[in-house]
Amino acid sequence: MTALDRKIDFKVVFSVYKANPNGDPLNGNRPRQNYDGFGEVSDVAIKRKIRNRLLDMGESIFVQSNDRRTDDFDSLKARAEAHPELNDILKSKSRSSDEFADIACQEWYDVRAFGQVFAYKGKGKGDGVSVGVRGPVSVHPAVSVHPVDIVSTQITKSVNSESGKERGSDTMGMKHRVDFGTYVFQGSINVQLAEKTGFTYEDAQQLKEALRTLFENDSSSARPEGSMEVDRVFWWEHESKMGQYSAAKVHKSVDLDSSTEEPKSFEDYTLEADELDGLTPEILHGI
């Protein structure tokens, strides 16, 4: 494995067609919006999709969703205790928290990438562990380029969920969607933190592929197959650990503009990238 010796920045552009990219549970599961009407997808939701893609790619993931888990553990603590060395540390009073963190980073991709808080009680009095791992990969929330229109549709259920309950097609519900929106999010990989967690250059390449294929195997009733599409991934690899430019300047070097006030597809946009001396992005298309 090759140690990561250069700062990396990335930016992802994706489009939403008649789908709910990230429902807000505090607002009836309507697609997230900020106060100015721009659509949003939380960084937590983006990391969830990255983890799912990495699972599909064969990586070992600690924070697995219940519907995608690859083992029989029903909690994060159970998954940690199933690792023999970590379980020994949970029982021990002499072994250090740093040792626990090192083993967890070696075992699980998402721990060494995004970090993780381990705060579990052991089986004996005074046993347990409280460890915080700072990950090198940071991801911003996604925000739409233009304000999005949310369409709400009332739906009916024509069957009974349980026998003996006479409720038919008058059972109402609501579905919400964004007819179209182009969203952008960005992120970075910090080399100093990568050295601490053991995040390698090969890990970074896996992340790049996960970003390029972010919405594969991610369909649901709210996000039908093909309704979410990665349009472009911009990937900058600097020449040093600190990088030639700040992440903010790199991210701002790519801009999307539209010739129409209400764009209906990604083709209505033009991508403009400012040239940064000595730093050229790798530009990838989604699959």
Secondary structure, 3 states (H helix, E strand, C coil): CCECCCCEEEEEEEEEEEECCCEEHHHCCEECECCCCEEEECHHHHHHHHHHHHHHCCCCCCCCCCCCCCCCCCCHHHHHHCCHHHHHHHHCCCCCHHHHHHHHHHHCHHHHHHEEEEEEECCCCCCEEEEEEECCEEECCEEEEEECCEEEEEEEECCCCCCCCCCCCCEEEEEEEEEEEEEEEEEEECHHHHHHHCCEHHHHHHHHHHHHCCCCCCCCCCCCCCCEEEEEEEEEECCCCCCCCCHHHHHHCEEEEECCCCCCCHHHEEEEECCECCECCEEEECC
